[in-house]
Amino acid sequence: MTLTLEAVAELEARSVSAWFGDRKVLDQVSLMVPAGTVTALIGPSGCGKSTFLRILNRMHELVPGATLAGSVMLGGSDIYDPTWKLTEARRAIGMVFQKPNPFPAMSIYDNVVAGLKLTGTKVRRADRDGLVESSLVKAGLWKEVRDRLRQPGGALSGGQQQRLCIARALAVQPRVLLMDEPCSALDPTSTRRIEQTIAELAAEVTIVIVTHNMQQAARVSQQCAFFLAEEGAPGAIVEAGPTQLIFSTPEDPRTLDYVNGRFG
Ligand SMILES: Nc1ncnc2c1ncn2[C@@H]1O[C@H](COP(=O)(O)OP(=O)(O)OP(=O)(O)O)[C@@H](O)[C@H]1O
């Protein structure tokens, strides 16, 4: 897929800054995330990638003492506007975490449905089976679990549990899916499987993924944003652009050094 700057932004962060208490950790971060693409957030540890990701679905505000400035536009409307309820923002913008976190004692079926309950999404009982199936199909897990939907989610392998969490996030039909290092707790085979799932999903849900793995960023994303926090300064985006360019001919020498593993 070729990414053009004219592509329609599904999600757009405008001048986002963030603080924990009086410590500023992000400074004026702006990023356009085109609809139907995968955007990778890359950069050394502590530069604010996870904080930025959490701001994109209003999780940052849950940390005591955490504040932010700027706006996050979803389809042209600021999710921080008082007209947006927190649950609406979460339903529209889902999140998958580093460590798979299914409800271990709950069945595979109920784990998928749990996403609906958590975001207050109503689905008629008659439609639930179909939704569970389609969510598991999209997450690439259906074939492996269709005969054991009543078994506990905790009985699955780590990679399967992460795909179950993806299915749970997809069940509410989000417009954007945020993924915070979703493969860092997984073995290489499970990692490949998740990457395949990401590629399959990209057509229908816009994805933003934080990853420390440069090969993974190159494999799964069409756009990359390189974050850096220099010498105690808050994190900021050095540059963002098509993945191919970021990995071959970035504008900033620090980007080239980072993607080539020379620091971080
Ligand atoms: N709950 C918190 N309270 C106080 N400071 C925090 C909190 N979470 C993160 N920070 C600080 O904010 C800065 C950015 O952290 P963040 O986790 O966003 O970076 P990151 O780029 O995602 O790092 P990593 O790649 O290691 O996950 C760091 O200096 C971190 O110490």
The ligand as an SDF file (V2000), in Angstrom:
LIG
                    3D

 31 33  0  0  0  0  0  0  0  0999 V2000
    2.4640    6.1760   36.0260 N   0  0  0  0  0  0  0  0  0  0  0  0
    3.5450    6.9600   35.8700 C   0  0  0  0  0  0  0  0  0  0  0  0
    3.9080    7.8320   36.8210 N   0  0  0  0  0  0  0  0  0  0  0  0
    4.9950    8.6300   36.6880 C   0  0  0  0  0  0  0  0  0  0  0  0
    5.7880    8.6380   35.5890 N   0  0  0  0  0  0  0  0  0  0  0  0
    5.4710    7.7750   34.6030 C   0  0  0  0  0  0  0  0  0  0  0  0
    4.3470    6.9020   34.6840 C   0  0  0  0  0  0  0  0  0  0  0  0
    4.2950    6.1540   33.5410 N   0  0  0  0  0  0  0  0  0  0  0  0
    5.3460    6.5660   32.8000 C   0  0  0  0  0  0  0  0  0  0  0  0
    6.0460    7.5310   33.4220 N   0  0  0  0  0  0  0  0  0  0  0  0
    7.2420    8.2260   32.9020 C   0  0  0  0  0  0  0  0  0  0  0  0
    6.8970    8.8480   31.6800 O   0  0  0  0  0  0  0  0  0  0  0  0
    7.9600    8.7300   30.7400 C   0  0  0  0  0  0  0  0  0  0  0  0
    7.4280    8.0620   29.4740 C   0  0  0  0  0  0  0  0  0  0  0  0
    7.0890    6.7020   29.7930 O   0  0  0  0  0  0  0  0  0  0  0  0
    6.4320    5.7210   28.7220 P   0  0  0  0  0  0  0  0  0  0  0  0
    6.1220    4.4490   29.4380 O   0  0  0  0  0  0  0  0  0  0  0  0
    5.3580    6.4240   28.0340 O   0  0  0  0  0  0  0  0  0  0  0  0
    7.6550    5.5220   27.7230 O   0  0  0  0  0  0  0  0  0  0  0  0
    7.8340    4.4060   26.6000 P   0  0  0  0  0  0  0  0  0  0  0  0
    8.5030    5.0760   25.4590 O   0  0  0  0  0  0  0  0  0  0  0  0
    6.5430    3.7250   26.3370 O   0  0  0  0  0  0  0  0  0  0  0  0
    8.8340    3.4170   27.3190 O   0  0  0  0  0  0  0  0  0  0  0  0
    9.0120    1.8220   27.1000 P   0  0  0  0  0  0  0  0  0  0  0  0
    9.4230    1.6770   25.6770 O   0  0  0  0  0  0  0  0  0  0  0  0
   10.0970    1.4720   28.0790 O   0  0  0  0  0  0  0  0  0  0  0  0
    7.6900    1.1920   27.4210 O   0  0  0  0  0  0  0  0  0  0  0  0
    9.0630    7.9510   31.4260 C   0  0  0  0  0  0  0  0  0  0  0  0
   10.0230    8.8460   31.9020 O   0  0  0  0  0  0  0  0  0  0  0  0
    8.3470    7.2570   32.5710 C   0  0  0  0  0  0  0  0  0  0  0  0
    9.2200    7.0880   33.6500 O   0  0  0  0  0  0  0  0  0  0  0  0
  1  2  1  0
  2  3  1  0
  2  7  2  0
  3  4  2  0
  4  5  1  0
  5  6  2  0
  6  7  1  0
  6 10  1  0
  7  8  1  0
  8  9  2  0
  9 10  1  0
 10 11  1  0
 11 12  1  0
 11 30  1  0
 12 13  1  0
 13 14  1  0
 13 28  1  0
 14 15  1  0
 15 16  1  0
 16 17  2  0
 16 18  1  0
 16 19  1  0
 19 20  1  0
 20 21  2  0
 20 22  1  0
 20 23  1  0
 23 24  1  0
 24 25  2  0
 24 26  1  0
 24 27  1  0
 28 29  1  0
 28 30  1  0
 30 31  1  0
M  END
$$$$
